[in-house]
Amino acid sequence: MFYTYILASGPAGTLYTGSTDNLAHRVWEHQNKVRKGFTAKYGVTQLVWFEGHETREAAFRRERQIKEWRRDWKVRLIETENPYWADLSQRLNDLLPF
């Protein structure tokens, strides 16, 4: 399974969109600032939205699509499934299909 995801620094904060084949590990990397870059610089560590895909290409296409969107479209996408902007990383084991 491959994933497209959105991280936030908070409800009105900075957003980051990415894709990965290991969502739990990738979110851990963001939260622990393992890689220096955008999320480390701006404190973007809360997993607020994700969806699964069958292929790496599909997840990457969705990432690129969302990155082209206006912020209000991204906010609407997040709030449709996560209206209170809860950090979903705390419940990943319950949420991910295995």
Secondary structure, DSSP 8 states (H G I E B T S, - for coil): -EEEEEEESSTTS-EEEEEES-HHHHHHHHHTT-S-SHHHHHT--EEEEEEEESSHHHHHHHHHHHHHS-HHHHHHHHHHH-TT---GGGGHHHHS--
